[in-house]
Every structure is written in C-alpha cells, then in structure tokens.
Amino acid sequence: MTGDDRSNGDSGESAEGVGTVHLVGSGPGDPELLTMKAARLIDEADVVLHDKLPGPEILGMIPAEKREDVGKRAGGEWTPQEYTNNRLVELAREGKDVVRLKGGDPFVFGRGGEEMEHLADNGIPFEVVPGITSAVAGPGSAGIPVTHRDHVSSVSFVTGHEDPTKDESAVDWDALAATGGTLVVLMGVGKLPLYTAELREAGVDGDTPVALIERATWPDMRVATGTLDTIVDVRDEADIEPPAITVIGEVAATRDRVKQFLQGGGADAVAEADATAGGSGGDE
C-alpha cells in the first residue's frame, strides 16, 4: 500500500476503509488553550484515547462513551505503551476516526514519536496536531518567562521520568549545568532530590531560584518557589504532586516580582500549606 493509497485527504477514513489517527496536543490543561483544530477533531472523533494530562475540564467535554483512558500516573496504575500503540492500529483498522489526546504537545516528552512510527509501520494514516507545550505555557501562566533578555537567552527542556528499561540516563546534568540558561524539567517531582543534587555537584549555585508549578492553567493550579538548596523541603512542605513542572534558573524569581498583578497565576502553595497547618493546630 502506498502513501497515496492510504488516505483520501482531510476525511477521517482512507479509500480502503482504514480510519485516520490524529495525534493531538491538548495544551497545558485550560480548555480555552485548545487549538480550534484540536477541539474540532475531538468533537468529530469516534474514539478518543487520552492520558491524564489534558486535565478534568477538557476530558469532561468528551462524551464518556467515546473516551478510553490509556493514562499513566506516577506511582500508580498505568497503561503499557505497547497496548496503546496496538489499540490505535486496531481502532483505525475498524474504520474508526481516532484522536490520541495528549497533554501539551504530542512531541514534547509525549511519546508521539513512538506512536507515529508504530502507525507508519502498520500502514495506518495519521495526522499530527501540535499543541501548546506545557514546558513554556506552564511557567508563563505562573509569571515565569523561560527566557528573559535581562537574565537568560537559552532554555533546555528535560524529562524527569525516563524509560525505566534504559541502562543509564540520557540526561547529562554536567553538560546542562555548564550550558547555563533556564532548565525546565517535566515530570520531575518525584526525582527532584536526585537532579537538584546532580546540578549542585556539577557546580550550579545553591542559591539559584527554582519554581514548581503544579497543574499549570488548571483551576487548582499551585506554585511553590525556593532555591536549588531549599526546593526539596519546599516541595514537601507544600505537598506538591504530579503533574508539575520544575523551572531552574534566574527567571524563576520573576514570579515574585509580578504576582501582585498577575491574573490567574495560581495559588502560592507554601502560603496555602502554612495556613492549613496553622488552622489545624499543627496536628497534620
């Protein structure tokens, strides 16, 4: 089957009755940050295979009868990637128009590349629909620009949750420390003690500002700030949980300078935690 045989253009079904898979980025979670194309495809799809990162508001827009949860949660239940890959092929071969809905952008630590290759290997027509990546939008929504002319002109994006079957990490923390600039870590809440220690050992100053942004752009968004030396304690005090983004670098301090006037920038997680502890008499 040739590439021309597989698809008949913009319709959801090929000439031979094979459906199309759309690898769709949902953005950081606010439904108003969905692209118009993403919203249309979700509405038109026969089936939506989703993870947890699109957030409850976006998932709530999809009728339950056409949703399939193939999500992965840190420390909890998860769906093997092999199952998701095969399910996409299976549904498309049934003639279904399928949306594979991911948080952020499908090609920024979203396994979109793996799924795209699997679809191509099995002769399934697919479309890539980029989304607003949470690696940029998450910090931005908290009042933290990932670049700033007065502070930094480069940014590196890193996953804090690599494939556990790999023999060794592909992240070179020494090189990242030497590069300087802003470091944005996605899916890195659990391993925060490990990579902050790696960065300190690589020579990054312990006073370097750090921010943790939990559930960026969601209604219950929370932000905690500290330094490379203190951020693990800050995380524990504020009880920051996934999904969260870590921002390391001078720009992380920008939030404190602008948050008085920032609309929708999320709650101060440390102040919130302190207030809760005070109200409970210190029992928790």
Secondary structure, 3 states (H helix, E strand, C coil): CCHHHHCCCCCCECCCCCECEEEEECECCCHHHCCHHHHHHHHHCCEEEECCCCCHHHHHCCCHHHEEECCECCCCCECCHHHHHHHHHHHHHCCCCEEEEECECCCCCCCHHHHHHHHHHCCCCEEEECCCCHHHHHHHHCCCCCCECCCECCEEEEECCCCCCCCCCCCCHHHHHHHCCEEEEECCCCCHHHHHHHHHHCCCCCCCEEEEEECCCCCCCEEEEEECCCHHHHHHHHCCCCCEEEEECHHHHHHHHHCCCCCCCCEEHHHHHHHHHHHCCCCC
